[in-house]
Amino acid sequence: MTQRTGTLKQGAGPLAYLSRGSTFKSLIPLMPFLAFVAYFLVFPLTFIIRDAFLSNDGKFTLDNFAESFKGVYGHSFAVSIRLSFISAMIGAVAGALIASAVVKTGTRSRRAIAATSSVFANTGGVPLAFMFLAGFGTEGLVTKALKAVGWNLYSGSFTLFSETGIILVYCFFQIPLMVLIFSPALENIKPEWREASDSLGGGRFSYFSRISVPLLFPAFLSTTLLLFANAFSAYATARAMTAGTLPLMPLLIGNLVDGNVLANQEHLGHALAVCMIGVSMIVMGIYLLVLKFSKAKP
């Protein structure tokens, strides 16, 4: 018995070596992807973080980060966070309601809605801006149709180029994205659970508050965080809609790095980008914690 144990222990070394070798071989097909990520994500991020701590003379400084929260830069942070939060909440609530209706339809309808939502969720930039200008502009089709029934969109302070208008535009891709991501969570709710709740005397409110909400809340919260990150980092749509007139952080960073407004301020733009990355990492960290918690629940 002792001899067999010793034999097994002696064979553990080569087995471990083979295991490590097979792990390395399994990574070989991923080399092109890892090279792609390194070239387009890791290297640029490294240089951005390095340049954020440099002055125009190439010396180490923290003044760029101190300036990032002052004046128009701090205001742009507040506007970006507020706009992202509002659009994420509207997209999450509306998308969850639509997704709950979609999962009750047939398979063909569900596939058609999923395909349509996928197209809408990936629409942005100049095409989306042109779409809303043609529909909700001062001479847009929807604006004229509403005028015909006695409702003038532009009779008050509303304008498509304001913060409210950008939130309206963002909801165009936020709501379909919520439908795509949240629908699988709704599909995992089994009808047997509702039947078990009814057989135990639970009503509709009891089933909703004690079963549906605890099961769906982690998925809802994590998807809402993704919507926030999606709106917070959006650049092309806001750029095409406002031409830089709305103080949003991605637009301000683009102006500083390109030198369109202030020359020799690219290091400040890098510091603002690092601050944006920090906010995104906090949001994604909370998302991963929620996701881990939801998977750990029995």
ZADO-1210 file (C-alpha; in nm, 4 decimals, padded with zeros to 6 digits):
<atoms>
<atom x="00.0000" y="00.0000" z="00.0000" code="MET" pos="1"/>
<atom x="00.2809" y="00.2312" z="00.0881" code="THR" pos="2"/>
<atom x="00.4581" y="00.1497" z="-00.2362" code="GLN" pos="3"/>
<atom x="00.1506" y="00.2388" z="-00.4427" code="ARG" pos="4"/>
<atom x="00.1160" y="00.5710" z="-00.2648" code="THR" pos="5"/>
<atom x="00.4769" y="00.6511" z="-00.3380" code="GLY" pos="6"/>
<atom x="00.4291" y="00.5596" z="-00.7023" code="THR" pos="7"/>
<atom x="00.1337" y="00.7902" z="-00.7310" code="LEU" pos="8"/>
<atom x="00.3251" y="01.0723" z="-00.5714" code="LYS" pos="9"/>
<atom x="00.6129" y="01.0224" z="-00.8089" code="GLN" pos="10"/>
<atom x="00.3732" y="01.0430" z="-01.1056" code="GLY" pos="11"/>
<atom x="00.2183" y="01.3647" z="-00.9805" code="ALA" pos="12"/>
<atom x="00.5073" y="01.5720" z="-01.1128" code="GLY" pos="13"/>
<atom x="00.4811" y="01.4686" z="-01.4811" code="PRO" pos="14"/>
<atom x="00.1002" y="01.4906" z="-01.4648" code="LEU" pos="15"/>
<atom x="00.1227" y="01.8440" z="-01.3333" code="ALA" pos="16"/>
<atom x="00.3739" y="01.9262" z="-01.6059" code="TYR" pos="17"/>
<atom x="00.1426" y="01.7840" z="-01.8714" code="LEU" pos="18"/>
<atom x="-00.1450" y="01.9816" z="-01.7253" code="SER" pos="19"/>
<atom x="00.0556" y="02.3016" z="-01.7486" code="ARG" pos="20"/>
<atom x="00.1613" y="02.2154" z="-02.1022" code="GLY" pos="21"/>
<atom x="-00.1965" y="02.1488" z="-02.2117" code="SER" pos="22"/>
<atom x="-00.3032" y="02.4787" z="-02.0559" code="THR" pos="23"/>
<atom x="-00.0368" y="02.6607" z="-02.2568" code="PHE" pos="24"/>
<atom x="-00.1433" y="02.4832" z="-02.5744" code="LYS" pos="25"/>
<atom x="-00.5037" y="02.5836" z="-02.5122" code="SER" pos="26"/>
<atom x="-00.3922" y="02.9480" z="-02.5048" code="LEU" pos="27"/>
<atom x="-00.2215" y="02.9327" z="-02.8438" code="ILE" pos="28"/>
<atom x="-00.5468" y="02.9789" z="-03.0453" code="PRO" pos="29"/>
<atom x="-00.6185" y="03.2848" z="-02.8310" code="LEU" pos="30"/>
<atom x="-00.2923" y="03.4578" z="-02.9228" code="MET" pos="31"/>
<atom x="-00.4437" y="03.6672" z="-03.2078" code="PRO" pos="32"/>
<atom x="-00.7212" y="03.7857" z="-02.9772" code="PHE" pos="33"/>
<atom x="-00.4783" y="03.8630" z="-02.6950" code="LEU" pos="34"/>
<atom x="-00.2564" y="04.0540" z="-02.9384" code="ALA" pos="35"/>
<atom x="-00.5603" y="04.2486" z="-03.0599" code="PHE" pos="36"/>
<atom x="-00.6597" y="04.3397" z="-02.7023" code="VAL" pos="37"/>
<atom x="-00.3037" y="04.4368" z="-02.6145" code="ALA" pos="38"/>
<atom x="-00.2596" y="04.6597" z="-02.9197" code="TYR" pos="39"/>
<atom x="-00.5964" y="04.8367" z="-02.9115" code="PHE" pos="40"/>
<atom x="-00.6676" y="04.8414" z="-02.5372" code="LEU" pos="41"/>
<atom x="-00.3718" y="04.7704" z="-02.3084" code="VAL" pos="42"/>
<atom x="-00.1063" y="04.9798" z="-02.4859" code="PHE" pos="43"/>
<atom x="-00.3261" y="05.2898" z="-02.5411" code="PRO" pos="44"/>
<atom x="-00.4523" y="05.2694" z="-02.1831" code="LEU" pos="45"/>
<atom x="-00.0966" y="05.2506" z="-02.0524" code="THR" pos="46"/>
<atom x="00.0114" y="05.5592" z="-02.2467" code="PHE" pos="47"/>
<atom x="-00.3015" y="05.7518" z="-02.1423" code="ILE" pos="48"/>
<atom x="-00.2363" y="05.6824" z="-01.7740" code="ILE" pos="49"/>
<atom x="00.1305" y="05.7768" z="-01.8158" code="ARG" pos="50"/>
<atom x="00.0554" y="06.1050" z="-01.9956" code="ASP" pos="51"/>
<atom x="-00.2136" y="06.1982" z="-01.7420" code="ALA" pos="52"/>
<atom x="00.0615" y="06.2489" z="-01.4827" code="PHE" pos="53"/>
<atom x="00.2812" y="06.4645" z="-01.7082" code="LEU" pos="54"/>
<atom x="00.2876" y="06.8406" z="-01.7569" code="SER" pos="55"/>
<atom x="00.3495" y="07.0118" z="-02.0884" code="ASN" pos="56"/>
<atom x="00.7197" y="07.0129" z="-01.9963" code="ASP" pos="57"/>
<atom x="00.7200" y="06.6355" z="-01.9504" code="GLY" pos="58"/>
<atom x="00.7500" y="06.6501" z="-01.5714" code="LYS" pos="59"/>
<atom x="00.5454" y="06.4555" z="-01.3172" code="PHE" pos="60"/>
<atom x="00.2462" y="06.6501" z="-01.1831" code="THR" pos="61"/>
<atom x="-00.0936" y="06.6033" z="-01.0221" code="LEU" pos="62"/>
<atom x="-00.2274" y="06.9363" z="-01.1432" code="ASP" pos="63"/>
<atom x="-00.4117" y="06.7716" z="-01.4318" code="ASN" pos="64"/>
<atom x="-00.6302" y="06.5727" z="-01.1913" code="PHE" pos="65"/>
<atom x="-00.6837" y="06.8739" z="-00.9681" code="ALA" pos="66"/>
<atom x="-00.8020" y="07.0717" z="-01.2724" code="GLU" pos="67"/>
<atom x="-01.0322" y="06.7881" z="-01.3812" code="SER" pos="68"/>
<atom x="-01.2880" y="06.8666" z="-01.1101" code="PHE" pos="69"/>
<atom x="-01.2905" y="07.2449" z="-01.1455" code="LYS" pos="70"/>
<atom x="-01.5038" y="07.4765" z="-01.3554" code="GLY" pos="71"/>
<atom x="-01.6415" y="07.3421" z="-01.6804" code="VAL" pos="72"/>
<atom x="-01.4650" y="07.0085" z="-01.6336" code="TYR" pos="73"/>
<atom x="-01.6371" y="06.9336" z="-01.3049" code="GLY" pos="74"/>
<atom x="-01.9658" y="07.0542" z="-01.4522" code="HIS" pos="75"/>
<atom x="-01.9243" y="06.8212" z="-01.7487" code="SER" pos="76"/>
<atom x="-01.8711" y="06.5302" z="-01.5094" code="PHE" pos="77"/>
<atom x="-02.1946" y="06.6133" z="-01.3304" code="ALA" pos="78"/>
<atom x="-02.3888" y="06.6490" z="-01.6567" code="VAL" pos="79"/>
<atom x="-02.2519" y="06.3219" z="-01.7949" code="SER" pos="80"/>
<atom x="-02.3326" y="06.1280" z="-01.4786" code="ILE" pos="81"/>
<atom x="-02.6819" y="06.2788" z="-01.4519" code="ARG" pos="82"/>
<atom x="-02.7606" y="06.2164" z="-01.8178" code="LEU" pos="83"/>
<atom x="-02.6290" y="05.8594" z="-01.8004" code="SER" pos="84"/>
<atom x="-02.8229" y="05.7844" z="-01.4823" code="PHE" pos="85"/>
<atom x="-03.1540" y="05.9181" z="-01.6135" code="ILE" pos="86"/>
<atom x="-03.1233" y="05.7449" z="-01.9506" code="SER" pos="87"/>
<atom x="-03.0205" y="05.4206" z="-01.7790" code="ALA" pos="88"/>
<atom x="-03.3193" y="05.4284" z="-01.5433" code="MET" pos="89"/>
<atom x="-03.5653" y="05.5088" z="-01.8215" code="ILE" pos="90"/>
<atom x="-03.4134" y="05.2416" z="-02.0439" code="GLY" pos="91"/>
<atom x="-03.4110" y="04.9854" z="-01.7620" code="ALA" pos="92"/>
<atom x="-03.7728" y="05.0353" z="-01.6543" code="VAL" pos="93"/>
<atom x="-03.9157" y="05.0638" z="-02.0061" code="ALA" pos="94"/>
<atom x="-03.7003" y="04.7792" z="-02.1360" code="GLY" pos="95"/>
<atom x="-03.7984" y="04.5516" z="-01.8461" code="ALA" pos="96"/>
<atom x="-04.1680" y="04.6141" z="-01.9121" code="LEU" pos="97"/>
<atom x="-04.1245" y="04.5447" z="-02.2832" code="ILE" pos="98"/>
<atom x="-03.9175" y="04.2332" z="-02.2121" code="ALA" pos="99"/>
<atom x="-04.1859" y="04.0999" z="-01.9752" code="SER" pos="100"/>
<atom x="-04.4386" y="04.1361" z="-02.2555" code="ALA" pos="101"/>
<atom x="-04.2044" y="03.9845" z="-02.5139" code="VAL" pos="102"/>
<atom x="-04.1421" y="03.6613" z="-02.3190" code="VAL" pos="103"/>
<atom x="-04.5169" y="03.5948" z="-02.3159" code="LYS" pos="104"/>
<atom x="-04.5386" y="03.5938" z="-02.6958" code="THR" pos="105"/>
<atom x="-04.4641" y="03.3079" z="-02.9351" code="GLY" pos="106"/>
<atom x="-04.1215" y="03.1956" z="-03.0438" code="THR" pos="107"/>
<atom x="-04.1366" y="03.3629" z="-03.3860" code="ARG" pos="108"/>
<atom x="-04.2454" y="03.6965" z="-03.2426" code="SER" pos="109"/>
<atom x="-03.9744" y="03.6717" z="-02.9804" code="ARG" pos="110"/>
<atom x="-03.7056" y="03.6143" z="-03.2425" code="ARG" pos="111"/>
<atom x="-03.8304" y="03.9014" z="-03.4563" code="ALA" pos="112"/>
<atom x="-03.8327" y="04.1398" z="-03.1594" code="ILE" pos="113"/>
<atom x="-03.4861" y="04.0222" z="-03.0529" code="ALA" pos="114"/>
<atom x="-03.3476" y="04.0836" z="-03.4027" code="ALA" pos="115"/>
<atom x="-03.5087" y="04.4283" z="-03.4183" code="THR" pos="116"/>
<atom x="-03.3798" y="04.5174" z="-03.0721" code="SER" pos="117"/>
<atom x="-03.0305" y="04.4102" z="-03.1740" code="SER" pos="118"/>
<atom x="-03.0378" y="04.6479" z="-03.4715" code="VAL" pos="119"/>
<atom x="-03.1707" y="04.9384" z="-03.2629" code="PHE" pos="120"/>
<atom x="-02.9229" y="04.8772" z="-02.9801" code="ALA" pos="121"/>
<atom x="-02.6299" y="04.9032" z="-03.2231" code="ASN" pos="122"/>
<atom x="-02.7571" y="05.2135" z="-03.4041" code="THR" pos="123"/>
<atom x="-02.5799" y="05.5352" z="-03.3156" code="GLY" pos="124"/>
<atom x="-02.3697" y="05.8232" z="-03.4379" code="GLY" pos="125"/>
<atom x="-02.4649" y="06.0256" z="-03.7441" code="VAL" pos="126"/>
<atom x="-02.7420" y="05.7883" z="-03.8682" code="PRO" pos="127"/>
<atom x="-02.9209" y="05.8063" z="-03.5329" code="LEU" pos="128"/>
<atom x="-02.8793" y="06.1836" z="-03.5147" code="ALA" pos="129"/>
<atom x="-03.0205" y="06.2246" z="-03.8664" code="PHE" pos="130"/>
<atom x="-03.3111" y="05.9947" z="-03.7790" code="MET" pos="131"/>
<atom x="-03.4131" y="06.2084" z="-03.4805" code="PHE" pos="132"/>
<atom x="-03.3592" y="06.5348" z="-03.6654" code="LEU" pos="133"/>
<atom x="-03.5881" y="06.4110" z="-03.9416" code="ALA" pos="134"/>
<atom x="-03.8459" y="06.2981" z="-03.6892" code="GLY" pos="135"/>
<atom x="-03.8264" y="06.5368" z="-03.3923" code="PHE" pos="136"/>
<atom x="-03.6530" y="06.8422" z="-03.5372" code="GLY" pos="137"/>
<atom x="-03.8284" y="07.1758" z="-03.5720" code="THR" pos="138"/>
<atom x="-03.9495" y="07.0672" z="-03.9171" code="GLU" pos="139"/>
<atom x="-03.9522" y="06.6920" z="-03.8504" code="GLY" pos="140"/>
<atom x="-04.2318" y="06.4569" z="-03.9435" code="LEU" pos="141"/>
<atom x="-04.3281" y="06.3746" z="-03.5854" code="VAL" pos="142"/>
<atom x="-04.3173" y="06.7427" z="-03.4883" code="THR" pos="143"/>
<atom x="-04.5510" y="06.8345" z="-03.7748" code="LYS" pos="144"/>
<atom x="-04.7841" y="06.5464" z="-03.6921" code="ALA" pos="145"/>
<atom x="-04.8075" y="06.6601" z="-03.3311" code="LEU" pos="146"/>
<atom x="-04.8708" y="07.0177" z="-03.4431" code="LYS" pos="147"/>
<atom x="-05.1606" y="06.8909" z="-03.6519" code="ALA" pos="148"/>
<atom x="-05.3296" y="06.7538" z="-03.3378" code="VAL" pos="149"/>
<atom x="-05.2586" y="07.0686" z="-03.1367" code="GLY" pos="150"/>
<atom x="-04.9345" y="06.9830" z="-02.9552" code="TRP" pos="151"/>
<atom x="-04.6287" y="07.1926" z="-03.0333" code="ASN" pos="152"/>
<atom x="-04.3126" y="07.0292" z="-02.9009" code="LEU" pos="153"/>
<atom x="-04.1161" y="07.3514" z="-02.9259" code="TYR" pos="154"/>
<atom x="-04.3672" y="07.5789" z="-02.7573" code="SER" pos="155"/>
<atom x="-04.1720" y="07.5535" z="-02.4313" code="GLY" pos="156"/>
<atom x="-03.8055" y="07.5085" z="-02.3530" code="SER" pos="157"/>
<atom x="-03.7677" y="07.1716" z="-02.5227" code="PHE" pos="158"/>
<atom x="-03.5045" y="07.1343" z="-02.7895" code="THR" pos="159"/>
<atom x="-03.3540" y="06.8227" z="-02.9394" code="LEU" pos="160"/>
<atom x="-03.0031" y="06.9590" z="-02.8781" code="PHE" pos="161"/>
<atom x="-03.0443" y="06.9967" z="-02.5008" code="SER" pos="162"/>
<atom x="-02.9886" y="06.7463" z="-02.2224" code="GLU" pos="163"/>
<atom x="-03.3511" y="06.6351" z="-02.2442" code="THR" pos="164"/>
<atom x="-03.3164" y="06.5787" z="-02.6178" code="GLY" pos="165"/>
<atom x="-02.9999" y="06.3734" z="-02.5718" code="ILE" pos="166"/>
<atom x="-03.1744" y="06.1574" z="-02.3110" code="ILE" pos="167"/>
<atom x="-03.4540" y="06.0983" z="-02.5617" code="LEU" pos="168"/>
<atom x="-03.2001" y="05.9953" z="-02.8251" code="VAL" pos="169"/>
<atom x="-03.0087" y="05.7708" z="-02.5841" code="TYR" pos="170"/>
<atom x="-03.3288" y="05.5878" z="-02.4895" code="CYS" pos="171"/>
<atom x="-03.3517" y="05.4760" z="-02.8533" code="PHE" pos="172"/>
<atom x="-03.0639" y="05.2329" z="-02.7986" code="PHE" pos="173"/>
<atom x="-03.0863" y="05.1937" z="-02.4208" code="GLN" pos="174"/>
<atom x="-03.4345" y="05.0383" z="-02.4203" code="ILE" pos="175"/>
<atom x="-03.3605" y="04.7734" z="-02.6893" code="PRO" pos="176"/>
<atom x="-03.0352" y="04.6861" z="-02.5129" code="LEU" pos="177"/>
<atom x="-03.2299" y="04.6272" z="-02.1926" code="MET" pos="178"/>
<atom x="-03.4761" y="04.4076" z="-02.3793" code="VAL" pos="179"/>
<atom x="-03.1924" y="04.1951" z="-02.5208" code="LEU" pos="180"/>
<atom x="-03.0090" y="04.1444" z="-02.1928" code="ILE" pos="181"/>
<atom x="-03.3025" y="04.1212" z="-01.9507" code="PHE" pos="182"/>
<atom x="-03.5208" y="03.8823" z="-02.1544" code="SER" pos="183"/>
<atom x="-03.3127" y="03.5694" z="-02.0704" code="PRO" pos="184"/>
<atom x="-03.3559" y="03.6401" z="-01.6993" code="ALA" pos="185"/>
<atom x="-03.7334" y="03.6565" z="-01.7433" code="LEU" pos="186"/>
<atom x="-03.7317" y="03.3372" z="-01.9471" code="GLU" pos="187"/>
<atom x="-03.5627" y="03.1551" z="-01.6573" code="ASN" pos="188"/>
<atom x="-03.8653" y="03.2192" z="-01.4344" code="ILE" pos="189"/>
<atom x="-04.0463" y="02.8854" z="-01.4410" code="LYS" pos="190"/>
<atom x="-04.4286" y="02.8698" z="-01.4509" code="PRO" pos="191"/>
<atom x="-04.4155" y="02.5975" z="-01.1869" code="GLU" pos="192"/>
<atom x="-04.3039" y="02.8529" z="-00.9309" code="TRP" pos="193"/>
<atom x="-04.6186" y="03.0562" z="-00.9858" code="ARG" pos="194"/>
<atom x="-04.8298" y="02.7409" z="-00.9571" code="GLU" pos="195"/>
<atom x="-04.6527" y="02.6454" z="-00.6345" code="ALA" pos="196"/>
<atom x="-04.7142" y="02.9925" z="-00.4941" code="SER" pos="197"/>
<atom x="-05.0837" y="02.9726" z="-00.5814" code="ASP" pos="198"/>
<atom x="-05.1170" y="02.6264" z="-00.4279" code="SER" pos="199"/>
<atom x="-04.9656" y="02.7557" z="-00.1039" code="LEU" pos="200"/>
<atom x="-05.2169" y="03.0412" z="-00.0899" code="GLY" pos="201"/>
<atom x="-04.9964" y="03.3187" z="-00.2201" code="GLY" pos="202"/>
<atom x="-05.1605" y="03.5905" z="-00.4268" code="GLY" pos="203"/>
<atom x="-05.0274" y="03.7887" z="-00.7207" code="ARG" pos="204"/>
<atom x="-04.8609" y="04.0514" z="-00.5003" code="PHE" pos="205"/>
<atom x="-04.7037" y="03.7862" z="-00.2775" code="SER" pos="206"/>
<atom x="-04.5599" y="03.6041" z="-00.5807" code="TYR" pos="207"/>
<atom x="-04.4295" y="03.9304" z="-00.7251" code="PHE" pos="208"/>
<atom x="-04.2701" y="04.0594" z="-00.4022" code="SER" pos="209"/>
<atom x="-04.1323" y="03.7330" z="-00.2619" code="ARG" pos="210"/>
<atom x="-04.0358" y="03.5365" z="-00.5733" code="ILE" pos="211"/>
<atom x="-04.0122" y="03.7477" z="-00.8884" code="SER" pos="212"/>
<atom x="-03.8408" y="04.0543" z="-00.7438" code="VAL" pos="213"/>
<atom x="-03.5699" y="03.8689" z="-00.5432" code="PRO" pos="214"/>
<atom x="-03.4907" y="03.6508" z="-00.8448" code="LEU" pos="215"/>
<atom x="-03.4892" y="03.9286" z="-01.1049" code="LEU" pos="216"/>
<atom x="-03.3405" y="04.2163" z="-00.9055" code="PHE" pos="217"/>
<atom x="-02.9713" y="04.1137" z="-00.9501" code="PRO" pos="218"/>
<atom x="-03.0202" y="04.0837" z="-01.3269" code="ALA" pos="219"/>
<atom x="-03.2108" y="04.4144" z="-01.3363" code="PHE" pos="220"/>
<atom x="-02.9476" y="04.5992" z="-01.1335" code="LEU" pos="221"/>
<atom x="-02.6538" y="04.4584" z="-01.3289" code="SER" pos="222"/>
<atom x="-02.8176" y="04.5448" z="-01.6618" code="THR" pos="223"/>
<atom x="-02.8949" y="04.8969" z="-01.5383" code="THR" pos="224"/>
<atom x="-02.5264" y="04.9405" z="-01.4551" code="LEU" pos="225"/>
<atom x="-02.4359" y="04.8312" z="-01.8069" code="LEU" pos="226"/>
<atom x="-02.6781" y="05.0874" z="-01.9471" code="LEU" pos="227"/>
<atom x="-02.5179" y="05.3568" z="-01.7320" code="PHE" pos="228"/>
<atom x="-02.1707" y="05.2652" z="-01.8597" code="ALA" pos="229"/>
<atom x="-02.3022" y="05.2546" z="-02.2151" code="ASN" pos="230"/>
<atom x="-02.4444" y="05.6069" z="-02.1947" code="ALA" pos="231"/>
<atom x="-02.1500" y="05.7436" z="-01.9955" code="PHE" pos="232"/>
<atom x="-01.9008" y="05.6470" z="-02.2658" code="SER" pos="233"/>
<atom x="-02.1155" y="05.7392" z="-02.5695" code="ALA" pos="234"/>
<atom x="-01.9391" y="05.9866" z="-02.7976" code="TYR" pos="235"/>
<atom x="-02.0482" y="05.9699" z="-03.1625" code="ALA" pos="236"/>
<atom x="-02.4202" y="06.0226" z="-03.1026" code="THR" pos="237"/>
<atom x="-02.3744" y="06.3175" z="-02.8675" code="ALA" pos="238"/>
<atom x="-02.1131" y="06.4686" z="-03.0994" code="ARG" pos="239"/>
<atom x="-02.3425" y="06.4463" z="-03.4009" code="ALA" pos="240"/>
<atom x="-02.6422" y="06.5819" z="-03.2097" code="MET" pos="241"/>
<atom x="-02.4912" y="06.8748" z="-03.0208" code="THR" pos="242"/>
<atom x="-02.1705" y="06.9578" z="-03.2143" code="ALA" pos="243"/>
<atom x="-02.0004" y="06.9966" z="-02.8759" code="GLY" pos="244"/>
<atom x="-02.2431" y="07.2567" z="-02.7341" code="THR" pos="245"/>
<atom x="-02.3509" y="07.0285" z="-02.4462" code="LEU" pos="246"/>
<atom x="-02.0799" y="06.9883" z="-02.1781" code="PRO" pos="247"/>
<atom x="-02.0337" y="06.6109" z="-02.1825" code="LEU" pos="248"/>
<atom x="-01.7132" y="06.4479" z="-02.0680" code="MET" pos="249"/>
<atom x="-01.6396" y="06.2403" z="-02.3838" code="PRO" pos="250"/>
<atom x="-01.6879" y="06.5473" z="-02.6036" code="LEU" pos="251"/>
<atom x="-01.4689" y="06.7608" z="-02.3791" code="LEU" pos="252"/>
<atom x="-01.1922" y="06.5004" z="-02.3831" code="ILE" pos="253"/>
<atom x="-01.2064" y="06.4863" z="-02.7624" code="GLY" pos="254"/>
<atom x="-01.1735" y="06.8635" z="-02.7872" code="ASN" pos="255"/>
<atom x="-00.8784" y="06.8753" z="-02.5479" code="LEU" pos="256"/>
<atom x="-00.6888" y="06.5908" z="-02.7119" code="VAL" pos="257"/>
<atom x="-00.7490" y="06.7269" z="-03.0627" code="ASP" pos="258"/>
<atom x="-00.6622" y="07.0812" z="-02.9582" code="GLY" pos="259"/>
<atom x="-00.9805" y="07.2209" z="-03.1148" code="ASN" pos="260"/>
<atom x="-01.0554" y="07.4562" z="-02.8250" code="VAL" pos="261"/>
<atom x="-00.7455" y="07.4848" z="-02.6097" code="LEU" pos="262"/>
<atom x="-00.3985" y="07.4138" z="-02.7432" code="ALA" pos="263"/>
<atom x="-00.1397" y="07.2143" z="-02.5476" code="ASN" pos="264"/>
<atom x="-00.3995" y="07.0664" z="-02.3124" code="GLN" pos="265"/>
<atom x="-00.3796" y="06.7047" z="-02.4252" code="GLU" pos="266"/>
<atom x="-00.2427" y="06.5958" z="-02.0857" code="HIS" pos="267"/>
<atom x="-00.5502" y="06.7409" z="-01.9176" code="LEU" pos="268"/>
<atom x="-00.7598" y="06.5441" z="-02.1636" code="GLY" pos="269"/>
<atom x="-00.5711" y="06.2293" z="-02.0655" code="HIS" pos="270"/>
<atom x="-00.6404" y="06.2996" z="-01.6971" code="ALA" pos="271"/>
<atom x="-01.0113" y="06.3409" z="-01.7729" code="LEU" pos="272"/>
<atom x="-01.0016" y="06.0123" z="-01.9631" code="ALA" pos="273"/>
<atom x="-00.8439" y="05.8391" z="-01.6630" code="VAL" pos="274"/>
<atom x="-01.1203" y="05.9809" z="-01.4414" code="CYS" pos="275"/>
<atom x="-01.3795" y="05.8455" z="-01.6843" code="MET" pos="276"/>
<atom x="-01.2068" y="05.5077" z="-01.6787" code="ILE" pos="277"/>
<atom x="-01.2198" y="05.5181" z="-01.2996" code="GLY" pos="278"/>
<atom x="-01.5945" y="05.5802" z="-01.2993" code="VAL" pos="279"/>
<atom x="-01.6453" y="05.3018" z="-01.5538" code="SER" pos="280"/>
<atom x="-01.4325" y="05.0626" z="-01.3468" code="MET" pos="281"/>
<atom x="-01.6371" y="05.1394" z="-01.0359" code="ILE" pos="282"/>
<atom x="-01.9601" y="05.0720" z="-01.2250" code="VAL" pos="283"/>
<atom x="-01.8265" y="04.7508" z="-01.3783" code="MET" pos="284"/>
<atom x="-01.6902" y="04.6418" z="-01.0402" code="GLY" pos="285"/>
<atom x="-02.0350" y="04.6783" z="-00.8847" code="ILE" pos="286"/>
<atom x="-02.1756" y="04.4917" z="-01.1846" code="TYR" pos="287"/>
<atom x="-01.9355" y="04.1994" z="-01.1292" code="LEU" pos="288"/>
<atom x="-02.0172" y="04.1901" z="-00.7574" code="LEU" pos="289"/>
<atom x="-02.3895" y="04.1785" z="-00.8303" code="VAL" pos="290"/>
<atom x="-02.3323" y="03.9097" z="-01.0923" code="LEU" pos="291"/>
<atom x="-02.1225" y="03.7041" z="-00.8487" code="LYS" pos="292"/>
<atom x="-02.3835" y="03.7442" z="-00.5771" code="PHE" pos="293"/>
<atom x="-02.6644" y="03.6351" z="-00.8066" code="SER" pos="294"/>
<atom x="-02.4707" y="03.3219" z="-00.9114" code="LYS" pos="295"/>
<atom x="-02.3839" y="03.2372" z="-00.5508" code="ALA" pos="296"/>
<atom x="-02.7468" y="03.2425" z="-00.4418" code="LYS" pos="297"/>
<atom x="-02.9018" y="02.8957" z="-00.4179" code="PRO" pos="298"/>
</atoms>
